[in-house]
Amino acid sequence: MEEFYRIRRLPPYVFEEVNRAKAKARNAGADIIDLGMGNPDLPAPQHVIDKLKETLGKPRTDRYSSSRGIPGLRRAQAAYYERRFGVKLNPETQIVATLGSKEGFANVAQAITAPGDVIIVPDPSYPIHAFGFLMAGGVIRSVSSDPTPDFFLQVERAIRHSIPKPIAIVVCYPSNPTAFTADLDFYKDLVAFAKKHDIFILSDLAYAEVYFDGNPPPSVLQVPGAIDVTVEFTSMSKTFSMAGWRMGFAVGNERIIAALARVKSYLDYGAFTPVQVAATAALNGPQECISEMREVYTRRREVMVESFSRAGWDIPAPRASMFAWSPIPEPFREMGSVEFAKLLVEKAEVAVAPGTGFGERGEGFVRIALVENEQRIRQAARNIRRFLENAPTQLHNVVPLANRR
Ligand SMILES: Cc1ncc(COP(=O)(O)O)c(C=O)c1O
């Protein structure tokens, strides 16, 4: 029997193969150091947890909440944009709270896509950037995610050769998985480009606060007039280590925000009110927890780059995000990122995410997440050193990518 239409558009996650290898190794007693998924291991701030507890267990907060987000939460997000980016937003018409930014992104795709609509999506990218639109019946035209001047030549070509003309372009800086960042000049060019071609910009800014070297990533909305064509997504998941709480935001263009709010009004009643109240406290409260989070990831980044380099694997230091995007060490390049990631689990007890899980241009790379503590990162480096020293033995029996079907 033929698979359902939507399921056909959702191939099994590439990461599943590595997850299976991980489960198998763990069942056999291995202590896998998991640098695979971008799942923050830090605790949510105590004052936010306290606010959640304080709000729980009252009949009023047990009721259905507000799908667009309670007004105080939307005002808190407006205050954050003003404080952090100098961008003024109307909480009534330009902000919607979402059940994590992933849900917001997927439902914007549902809201704005007609079957066959073309969307320009970076490759490699966080999977929902493409699959949100594929699920909605859209067609993906991929471009490299490197924010260089060449980017616009590529996108211009993609627009010229797409039928029908694309409706939107997705950008994500700091990028998951590549950790690339973009500056305001790039966004100025992007906004001018989007206006010229009459397309929307969907900007995923999930890593707005996870940056190193004192260089905060800008928002597309800082460009004057960007709101005419832009919607931007932010998240509490990484900023406040609240990934499981499922709280994010879509802000910007009123037409898209209204469309998203309409779709959501049919689907959900908003996050649990205590979660929304606690998220409001996070945005309005002391911000030291954010710089502490940043310091933890900065130290981990340093430990990783330094200890992996001593182990024989040179990893480019990311400038932002919680990931390093690293070429596969030379002797293993031919086998491809999935086989390499599996081998690393089996022989070094270290899990990383294979580059092809983020798109075809991800081949040759793996993504390493800074989600274990410094001691575990050092242990991973020691395991990898042994693994690399035994490279000739490890390579025995591995079928090169080119010879596989
Ligand atoms: C680029 C990017 N966007 C969105 C998300 C999802 O975030 P949320 O937890 O807000 O749904 C992630 C999570 O890893 C991400 O890396």
The ligand as an SDF file (V2000), in Angstrom:
LIG
                    3D

 16 16  0  0  0  0  0  0  0  0999 V2000
   18.2270   26.6730   14.4850 C   0  0  0  0  0  0  0  0  0  0  0  0
   17.2120   26.1090   15.4100 C   0  0  0  0  0  0  0  0  0  0  0  0
   15.9570   26.5330   15.3240 N   0  0  0  0  0  0  0  0  0  0  0  0
   15.0110   26.0590   16.1370 C   0  0  0  0  0  0  0  0  0  0  0  0
   15.2960   25.0890   17.0840 C   0  0  0  0  0  0  0  0  0  0  0  0
   14.1780   24.5720   17.9190 C   0  0  0  0  0  0  0  0  0  0  0  0
   14.0540   25.3070   19.0440 O   0  0  0  0  0  0  0  0  0  0  0  0
   12.7670   25.2160   19.9600 P   0  0  0  0  0  0  0  0  0  0  0  0
   13.1690   24.3780   21.1210 O   0  0  0  0  0  0  0  0  0  0  0  0
   12.4810   26.6330   20.3210 O   0  0  0  0  0  0  0  0  0  0  0  0
   11.6600   24.6080   19.1740 O   0  0  0  0  0  0  0  0  0  0  0  0
   16.5840   24.6060   17.2170 C   0  0  0  0  0  0  0  0  0  0  0  0
   16.8810   23.5740   18.2030 C   0  0  0  0  0  0  0  0  0  0  0  0
   17.8910   22.9620   18.2480 O   0  0  0  0  0  0  0  0  0  0  0  0
   17.5650   25.1220   16.3490 C   0  0  0  0  0  0  0  0  0  0  0  0
   18.8180   24.6900   16.4020 O   0  0  0  0  0  0  0  0  0  0  0  0
  1  2  1  0
  2  3  1  0
  2 15  2  0
  3  4  2  0
  4  5  1  0
  5  6  1  0
  5 12  2  0
  6  7  1  0
  7  8  1  0
  8  9  2  0
  8 10  1  0
  8 11  1  0
 12 13  1  0
 12 15  1  0
 13 14  2  0
 15 16  1  0
M  END
$$$$
